[in-house]
Amino acid sequence: MTAHQPWSIERIAAALGNPTLAQRFLGEINKAPAYRVMEVFAKWQGVAERLEETAARVEEARAAEAAGLPIPGEWVDVTEEVQAEAARIRARGAA
């Protein structure tokens, strides 16, 4: 689906990209009383928009990685924090 198409129930269901999620949306919008249909529609439109935006960022990152370029975005290296937490857990005998 492209961004210039107006949002519709069909477009939202397709943009969700997961049959289970699409069924959840369709069930919710079909069971909504008339006064809540637009509220449910708007909620799921927001979910679909965020998923489309995320998918675009993922594709951008894949393309950059395939081209040997740095992955776009700001990345925080938390390796030291993860290793310190793992050491604390091991010290307690949990690992």
CORNOR-V340553 format. One record per residue. RES is the residue in one letter. PHI is phi in radians with two decimals (999 if undefined). PSI is psi in radians with two decimals (* if undefined). NEAR is the number of other ideal C-beta (glycine too) atoms within 10 Angstrom. Layout:
res->RES phi->PHI psi->PSI near->NEAR
res->RES phi->PHI psi->PSI near->NEAR
This chain:
res->M phi->999 psi->2.57 near->13
res->T phi->-1.89 psi->2.73 near->6
res->A phi->-1.14 psi->-0.40 near->8
res->H phi->-1.43 psi->-0.17 near->5
res->Q phi->-1.33 psi->2.44 near->10
res->P phi->-1.18 psi->2.65 near->5
res->W phi->-1.25 psi->2.37 near->15
res->S phi->-2.45 psi->2.96 near->12
res->I phi->-1.03 psi->-0.74 near->15
res->E phi->-1.10 psi->-0.77 near->12
res->R phi->-1.15 psi->-0.72 near->16
res->I phi->-1.07 psi->-0.84 near->23
res->A phi->-1.02 psi->-0.74 near->20
res->A phi->-1.20 psi->-0.70 near->12
res->A phi->-1.19 psi->-0.42 near->22
res->L phi->-1.13 psi->-0.48 near->20
res->G phi->1.23 psi->0.10 near->12
res->N phi->-2.45 psi->2.14 near->11
res->P phi->-1.01 psi->-0.66 near->9
res->T phi->-1.15 psi->-0.76 near->8
res->L phi->-1.15 psi->-0.71 near->16
res->A phi->-1.10 psi->-0.72 near->18
res->Q phi->-1.12 psi->-0.66 near->12
res->R phi->-1.09 psi->-0.80 near->15
res->F phi->-1.06 psi->-0.87 near->23
res->L phi->-1.09 psi->-0.70 near->16
res->G phi->-1.10 psi->-0.73 near->10
res->E phi->-1.19 psi->-0.74 near->14
res->I phi->-1.28 psi->-0.58 near->19
res->N phi->-1.25 psi->-0.51 near->10
res->K phi->-1.62 psi->-0.13 near->9
res->A phi->-1.24 psi->2.39 near->14
res->P phi->-1.14 psi->2.73 near->7
res->A phi->-0.89 psi->-0.71 near->6
res->Y phi->-1.22 psi->-0.23 near->7
res->R phi->-1.87 psi->-0.08 near->13
res->V phi->-1.00 psi->-0.81 near->13
res->M phi->-1.18 psi->-0.59 near->12
res->E phi->-1.11 psi->-0.81 near->11
res->V phi->-1.12 psi->-0.76 near->16
res->F phi->-1.00 psi->-0.85 near->18
res->A phi->-1.09 psi->-0.71 near->11
res->K phi->-1.04 psi->-0.87 near->15
res->W phi->-1.30 psi->-0.49 near->23
res->Q phi->-1.08 psi->-0.75 near->18
res->G phi->-1.06 psi->-0.73 near->11
res->V phi->-1.07 psi->-0.83 near->16
res->A phi->-1.10 psi->-0.71 near->22
res->E phi->-1.08 psi->-0.78 near->14
res->R phi->-1.13 psi->-0.66 near->11
res->L phi->-1.15 psi->-0.73 near->16
res->E phi->-1.11 psi->-0.73 near->17
res->E phi->-1.11 psi->-0.73 near->11
res->T phi->-1.13 psi->-0.75 near->10
res->A phi->-1.05 psi->-0.69 near->12
res->A phi->-1.12 psi->-0.72 near->11
res->R phi->-1.16 psi->-0.66 near->13
res->V phi->-1.12 psi->-0.78 near->10
res->E phi->-1.10 psi->-0.68 near->10
res->E phi->-1.09 psi->-0.75 near->13
res->A phi->-1.16 psi->-0.73 near->15
res->R phi->-1.07 psi->-0.78 near->11
res->A phi->-1.10 psi->-0.74 near->12
res->A phi->-1.11 psi->-0.79 near->14
res->E phi->-1.11 psi->-0.73 near->11
res->A phi->-1.10 psi->-0.56 near->8
res->A phi->-1.51 psi->0.02 near->7
res->G phi->1.33 psi->0.33 near->6
res->L phi->-1.69 psi->2.81 near->10
res->P phi->-1.11 psi->2.52 near->9
res->I phi->-1.24 psi->2.27 near->12
res->P phi->-1.16 psi->2.67 near->11
res->G phi->2.00 psi->3.02 near->9
res->E phi->-1.73 psi->2.22 near->4
res->W phi->-2.12 psi->2.36 near->8
res->V phi->-1.91 psi->2.14 near->5
res->D phi->-1.42 psi->1.96 near->7
res->V phi->-1.94 psi->0.36 near->10
res->T phi->-0.96 psi->-0.82 near->7
res->E phi->-1.09 psi->-0.71 near->8
res->E phi->-1.14 psi->-0.72 near->10
res->V phi->-1.14 psi->-0.76 near->10
res->Q phi->-1.14 psi->-0.68 near->10
res->A phi->-1.14 psi->-0.73 near->11
res->E phi->-1.12 psi->-0.72 near->11
res->A phi->-1.09 psi->-0.69 near->12
res->A phi->-1.13 psi->-0.71 near->10
res->R phi->-1.09 psi->-0.73 near->11
res->I phi->-1.15 psi->-0.79 near->11
res->R phi->-1.08 psi->-0.63 near->10
res->A phi->-1.13 psi->-0.52 near->9
res->R phi->-1.43 psi->-0.12 near->7
res->G phi->1.47 psi->0.28 near->6
res->A phi->-1.53 psi->-0.22 near->8
res->A phi->-1.93 psi->* near->9
